[in-house]
Amino acid sequence: MRFVATSLTLALVCAPGLLAGCSHTSGGTGASASCAATAPEALSSCVAAYGAATASCYVTDGGACAADDAGTAGALADLESAVRASCGDGDFGALSSDALAGRLRNACASEASSIAWRTYGGPQGVVWPKADAAARQCLTSAHEAVRDLVSDSLGAIAACLRDESCTQAALAAERAGLIAAARAEVEAACPDLAPLIALDAPTYVARASRQAECIAAVSHEDTNGLDLGCGPSAAEFDAPRGEWVRIPVDRVRWNAQCGDGSDYSFWVRLAPEGAPLDRVIVGLQGGGVCLFEADCAARQVSAPGLFTAADDEPLGLGIASNDPAESPFADWTKVYLPYCNQDVFAGGGVVENLGSVSVPRYGAVNLRAAIEMVRNVIWQKMDAEGGAGFRPDELVALFGGWSAGGYGTLYNYHWLLDDLQWPRTAAFPDAGMALDNGSIVGVRGLGPVKIPAWGARNNLPPSCFDGDCAVGEVIFNSIAPRLRQVPEQQMLVIGNQRDQTQQNDAFFDDEAFFIDTMRGTYCRTKQLNGIHWYLTSTSDRSVHVVSLRPEFWSGVVAGESMRDWFRHAVEDPDTLQSRAEEGAFQAAVPGVAAFPCAVAP
């Protein structure tokens, strides 16, 4: 709270006319110095005030703040007033005062909201209403502790940037002390935090501390050589526009690795010159899953390529094509994430011992490291180009995967929305619906075993992290209430109805039962907020993965091609409709029943 008071004081003294040194004449030395001081102070103050107002809404009203809440609106208004009083066009890099104010307002609201969502159960706040008095006190205290950690961390970063003798090591040591103190405070208030929100106290505190680095990166134009761990100063690679490049991931920095112990790497193709960098498609490679000693040992011998990223190359057909005639996303920035841990991109960075074999389960760690690395480079390049610079709330993304990558899409989509804060992201799990067969050896039955064994719990959303949350239908129901904050937020579930590979991966012995389960899930979820389906109708053979196959990508279901359906999802999401057809499945696969609902549209 000490730092917040200082921030408010600076904002007040920089009000128009109160102090000559706060003049905002564009381009003047005094103006730049004033803006350089005001922007980080004002943003820190806003994050603290917005977070306190959010906490008050939960305590007083039992839920998230209303859109017209006076506390959150006042925090944003104070921020904008302070920034406009001290920052003219060009005082903060090449940004106009309008662009800077908008950028800082978004950072304040999104960062403070992210901390609250992590605490109270997502944007839909599902944890708080079910919590008893002791649990509510725990959540309130934990939220306050990390809000103070963020404020104190921002103060330490700002002080280090002002002090020419301050080093990265000295800053790290100071921040380590702040983290330790916050962790002790959270653990004292919440002995059982993880059962409430999935996150244990160390992870909960670490994520808030990480956010402080991103907040600082937004509000400091010059980081004086410090690597904040987030933002332009943290960019680790360069890449030419319009060309695929393999990017290695530093395992020490990111704790990333593959299933054979080798380093993780991924591919990126930055948008060609003239195309916007902040239109992004992220694709997750497939490759099945190994769960037990026998199947993992067999795959290590027969298919060692499943446990390394070194021999994988990006895909280039259908939705992933670089030909504008084939894909409307041809000129988007593209990220291809190899799959090398046999954990459906859910592993939280542990080694699972399975008797005679051990398998590192780092899938979610690798995925998040790669996307953050790309984010930092896009941020660096867009800021250098001038204009409005990088704005995560204006970036549009398609985040999806094929087969095992489809499962990974289900298990990581919330992270892009709530932690990475890319709100205009749509997810597309292709042939990875996480359908449940109802038996012990099935998605639902294995969830309670593999979620802890893979260290996955800390990476699941606070709104859904028990064993049932491995099941696609459970995820759809859980995430639907938080979707559509902006129109692009939606789950685009795609696949062919006859898919023996997906059937076998989900342990369905009977093909008709698998198809009927898919059809039932479609009917029960297609009307959920933000959940849309596109099921292709090839019944005379099994087809696994559809969006990478040109004949399916350009083929038509219920009057609309998949290509146009995806374009529709990005360009006019409010009118998107699920697409499915009865087809000839009842004749082709004995035992298949008709859809238990009217197919759409």
N, C-alpha and C positions, 0 to 999 in steps of 0.2 A: 504493500500500500504506500510505502515511502516513495517509490519511484512514480507511482500514479500521481501523487500530489505534485511532484516536480513537473510532470508533463502538463498538468492542468495549468500550473503557474506560467509555464513558458507559452502555452497557447493563449493565455489571457494577455500577457505583456506584448505579444505580437499582434494584438488586435489593431486594426487600422488607427493610426494617429497616436498610439500610446507610447511608442518608442522609435526614435529616429533610425536606430540600427535595424529595424524590422522592415524598412522600405523594400518594396518588391519591384523596383524598376527593373525591367527585363534585361538580363545580361550584366548588371552591375556586380562588382565584387562583393559588396555588402549584401546584395540580394541573394546571391548564390550561397554565401555563408549562412545567411539567415534561413534559407530554404533547407540547406543541408542539415541544419540543427532541428528545424521545426518538423520536417517530415517524419523522422523516426520517433521523436517525442510524441507527436500527435497521434501516430498510429499505435504506439504502445498504450497511450492513455485510452484510446478508443477500444482496443481489444480488452483492456481491463474493465472499462465501463460497460461495454456490450456484454461481456461475460457475466458481470455481476447482475445486470438487468435480467439476463437469461435465467440465472440461478433463482432470482426473485420470482420470476414467473412460475417456475416449477414449485417452489415452496408455497407461494400464495395462491396460484390458480390451478396447480396440479398438472400442468403441462407446459409445452413450449409457448413462447410468447406469440401473441397475435401479430399479424402483419403491421398493424398500426400501433404497436406497443410504444409508449412514450419513452421508456428507458432506452431501448435499442435505437429508436429514431433519434433521440437526443444525442447519443454517443456518436452517431454518424454525422449529425449536423455540426457538432462541436469540432469533429475532425475536419470536415470540409471548410468550416469557417477559419480554423487556424491555418490550414494549408493555403487557402486562397489569399489570406492576409500576408503571407510571407513568400509565396512562390509564384513567379510570373512565368510566362511562356519561355521555355529554354533554360530556366534556372535549374532544372533537374534533368540533366542530359538533354536530349532533344524533345522531351515531352512538353506538350502544352500544359497549362495549368488545369484545363479541363481533364486531360488524359491522366495527369498525376492524381487529381482528386478522385477520379473514378477508380483508378487502380488501388489507391489506399482505402477507399470505402469498401471495395470488394474484399480486400485482404482482411480488413477489420471484421466484417460480417462473417466471412467464410471461415477464418481461423478460429474466431471465438465460437462460432456455431459447431465447428468440428470437435472442439474440446467438449462442448456440452453434449453433443450427440454420442460421443464416446462414453460419456458418464451416465446419461439418462436413458440410453437404449435407442440410439439412432434418431433421425429427424422425427420419427413417429413417437418417440419417447415411451417405448413399451415397458421399460424397466420400472420407472417411477410409480405408475399406478398400482403395480403389484407388490411394491416394497412395503414392509412394515416400518414402524417408527425407527427402529434401530438401523435398518438398512438405509432409510432416507437420511438419517444423520450421517451415516458413513458416506453416502454419495455427495451430500452437501459439503462435508469436510474435505473429501478428496478433490472435488471440483475447485474449492477455494485454494487448496494447497498447490494445485498445478497452475491455477491462474496466477498466483503469486510467483511461482517458479518462472513462468513466462515473462512476467514483468521484470523480475530481478535479472533474468538472463539477458533480456533486451538492454537493461541498464548496463550490465557488464560488457556486452558487445559494443554498445555506443561509447562507453568510457575507453575501451581498448582502442577503438578506431580514432579517438581524439588524442590518445597518448602514443607518440611516435616510438617510444621505447617498449610498448607492449608487444609481446610475441604471441604466436599461435599457442605455444606451450603454456604460457602464463594464463591466457584466456581459458584454455582447456582445464587447467587446474582449478581456476576460480569456479568455472561452471560445474566441475565435478563435485565441488563442495555444495553447490546449490542443489544439484540433483540428489546427492546423498541426504541432505536435510529434508527435501520434499518427499523422498521415498520413506524416510523414517516417520514423517508426519502422516502420510497416507497409510502406512502399515499400522500405525498406532490407532488411527481412526477406523480402519477397515481391515480387521484380521482376515475377513473372508470376502475380499473384493471380487476375486475371480468367479465364484459361483453367481455373482450378480450380473457381471458385464463381460464375462469371458476373460478379460485381461487381468493378469496378476499385477501387483503394485509396481515392480520394476519396469515392466513393459508400459504400463499406463503412464508412469512418470517420464520414461524415455521418449515416448511419442510426443508428449507436450514439449519436452526440451527440444526435440527435433523441429517442432513447429516454430519455436523461437528463432531458429536459424532462417527459416523461410520468411518469417515476418521481417526480420532484419534485412534480408536480401531485397525485399520489396521496397524498403524505405531508405536504404543507403545507396546512393549512386556510386560512391567510391568506397570500396572495402579495403583500400590500402594494403593489398596483398594478402589479406586474411582469407582463408577458405572457410566460408560459413557453413559448408556442407550442403547447401541448397542455393540454387540461383546461379547467376552468371559466373560468379567466382568459383563455383564448384564444377564447372564444365570440365569433363575429363577427356574429351575427344573432339576432333574436327572431322568433317566429312564433306565431300563435294556434293553439290546439289544434283539430284536425279540419278545417282549411282548407288548400287548396293555396296555396303561396306560391312565387314565383320568387326564387331567391337568386343574386345576382351573385358571382362569384369574383374576388377581388383578384389581378390578374395579376402584380403586383410581389411580393406575399407568396408566391404559390403557383406562379408561372411557368406559368400556365395561359393557353391561347388556343385559338381555333377555326381551322379551315382557311382562312378568308378573312381571318385576322388580327384578327377581332373578339374581344371578351371572352367567356369561357365563363360560362354560368349553368346552374343546375339547379333542379328543383322539389322541395319537401318538404311533406309533410302530416303534422304531428305527431299522434300518436294522440289521439283525442277525450278529453275529460275523463272520468276514471273508468277509462280503458283504460291499460295499462302502456306507458310510453314505450319500453321496451327490448324490444319485439317489433317487428322491423324487416324490411321487404321493400324490397330495392333492385332497380330495374328498369333495364336498359340498352337504349336505343332501337336499332332496326335502321336499315339504310339502305345495304346493299351495301358495296362496296369499290372504290376505284380504285387501280391499281397502276402504270400506265405513262403516258407522256406523252399518248398519244392519248385514252385513256379519262378521265384526270383533266381534261384540257383540255375535253373534250366535256361532262363533268358540271358543270364550273364555269360553262359557258354555259347548258346546258339545265336544270340543277337546282341553282341557287346555294344553295337552302335546305339542301342536304346539307353545307354548309360553315359553317353558323352555328347557334348555339343559340337565337337571339333569337326565332325563330318557331315553336318546338316547344312543345307542351303535353302534359301527362301523360295517360296512358291510363286507362280506367276500366271495362274489361270483364273477364269471366273472373276470373283470379287477381288482377287489379288492381282489381276492383270495390269500391266503398265500401258496397255493400249486403250486410249480413250473411247475407241469404238466398241470395246468390249465392256469396260467398267467405268461408271461415272466417278470412281474413286482412283482412277489411274494416276493422277497427278497429286495425290495426297502424300504426305509424309507417311512412310510405311515402316513398321517395326515387326520383325519376325523373331519369335521367341522359341528357340529349340527346347525340346522336352527331354530331360536326361535323368530324372530321378524316380520315374515310375510311381509317382504319387499324385497324379492328376493336378499338378501345380498347387497342391495344398500344403506340402511339407513346410514346417516352420523352422528348419535348421537343426535337425537332430539326426543321429545315426540309429536306425532301427536294427536291432540284433534279432536275427531269425535262425537261431541255431548255428548251422554251419556257414551261414552267409550273413553279411551286414550290408545294409543299403542306406546311404545318406539320403535323407528326405529333406530337400532344400527347395522344392519347387516354387513355393510362394515367395521365398527369400530371393531367388533368382529373378522371378518375374518383376517384383517390385523394385529391385535394384536397377534392372534394365530400363524400366519405364521412367524412373526418377532420373537416370543418366540422360535419357533422351529429353526429358522435360528441361533439364538444366541447359542443354545445348540449344534447344529451341528458344528458351528464355534469353540466353546470351545473344543469339543471332538477331532475334526480333528487337531487343533493346538497342542493339548496335545499328539497326536499320532506321531507327527513329520512328516517327509517327506515334502511335499510341503504345508501342512496345508490347511486351507480353502480358496478356490477361488470361489467366486460367479459366475464367468464367465465359470467355469468348471463344475458346478453343472448342472445336467440334470433333468428336472422336467416335469411331466404331471399334469396339473391343470385343473380340471373339476368338473362337478356336474350333478345332476340328477333332472329333472323337474325344480322346482324353483331354485335349485342349478345350473342348466344349464343357466338360466337367470343370476345368480350371476357370472358365469364364463364369460359371455359376458361383464358384467359391471365392472369387476375387473382385467381382463387379462392384460390390459395395465400397471397396477400398478406393477405387477411382473416383467415386462420387463423394464419399465422406471424408477421406483422408487426403488423397491427392487433390481433391476439390476441382475436378473436371466435371461440372454439373451437366454439360451438354454431351454426355456420352451415352450411346446406346450399346447394349450387349447383344451378341449373336452366338449362342451356343449351337454349333452345327453337329448333329449326330452324337450329342453328349447330353442327354436329357436327365440323366440320373434317375431313371425309372426304377421302381422297387418291385421285386417279385413276391414280397410278403413272407419270405423265409428267413431263417437265421443267416444263411449265406446269401445275402442280398445287400443292396445299398443301405437300407435301413438297419439291417442286422449288423453290418460291419462298421457303420458309423461310430457307435460308442467305443469300438475297439481301436479303430485306426485314427480317429481324431486325436486322442491323447498320444498314441504310439508315434504319430508323425509330428507331434508338437504343433498341431494345426490350430488348437483352440484360440491362442492369442491372435490369430489372423482371421478369425471368423467375426461376423458383426455382433455387437452387443445385443441385437434384437433376436438372434438365432444362432446358438452355438452348441446345443446338445446333439446327441447322436442322430436324431431325426433330421437335423439340418444338413445331413448329407444328401437328402432326397430332393430331387428337383421340385416336385410339387410343394413340398414344405417351404423351400426357398422362395418359390413364386408367391405363395401366400404371405410369407414374412416380409419380402421386399416390396410388394405392391403398394402398401400404404405410404412408403417414402418416395415412390416414383412420381414423375410428372410435376416435380417442382418447376421444371421448365419442360417444354413439349418434347425435347429430344430424349429425355430420360425414359427408356423403355427396354424391355427384354424381348428380343426377336428370336423366338425359338424355331429352329428349322431342322428339317431332316426328311428322309423318305420313310414312309410307313413300314415298308419291308426292309429291314436292316439287320442281318444276322450277326454282323460284327458287334454292333451296339447291343444286340440281344445277348450275345455270349458274354460280353464284358460286364453286363449287369446280372449275369447268372440266371437267365431265363432258359429253361429247358424246352419250353413249348413256344413255337413261333406265333401261333394264334393268340396265346395268352399275352405275349409281348405286344403284338399289334393292338389287342383290345386294351391293354394297360395304357398305351400311348393315346389311343382314342379317348379313353375315359379321362385321362389327365388333361387332354386338350379341352374337353367339354367342361370340366370343372374349373379351368383356369383362364379360358380365353376372354372372359368378361372382367377379369381382375384389372385394376388400374395399372396401365402401362405394360401389360403382358399381351404379346401378339404372337401368333403362330403362322408358319408357312410350311405345310406338309405336302411334299410331292407325291405323285400317284403311280409310280412304277410298281406294278404288282407281279409281273412275270419273272422278276429276279430280285435278288437282294442288292441294295445300293447303300453304300456307306459313305457319307459326306456328300453334300450336294452343291454347296456354294463355290467349290473349286472346279466343278465339272461344267464346261461350257454349255452342254446340251440341257442341263438343269438350270443353270444360271440364266439362260435365255428362254427356257421353256415356260409355259403358261400354266398356272393353276387358278381355277375359278375366275378366269378373265384377266389375270395380271401376271406378267413375267416376274421372276424373282429379282432380276436386275431392276425393273421399274419399282417393285415393291420396296427394295432397299433405298432407291432414290427417293421414293415417297416418304419413307421413314425419316430421312434426313431433311428433306426440303419442305414437307407438309405433314409432319407427324400427327397433327391433331385429327386428321381424317383417315389415318391408317386403319385397315381392317384385317383380321385374321383370314387366312386363305387355306382351305382344305377341300378335298373331294372324296366322295364315297369310293369311287374307282371300282376295280374288279377284284378286290382283295378277298371277298367272301368266296368267290369261285376259285381263286388261285391258291388260297391257303385254307383248307378245311378247318372249320371251327371259328373263324373270324366272325364277329357280330357286327352289325351296323353301328355307326356312330350313335351313342346314346343321346345325342343332341342334334339339332339342325346344323349342318356344316355351314361355314360362312364363306362369302357374304350371302 
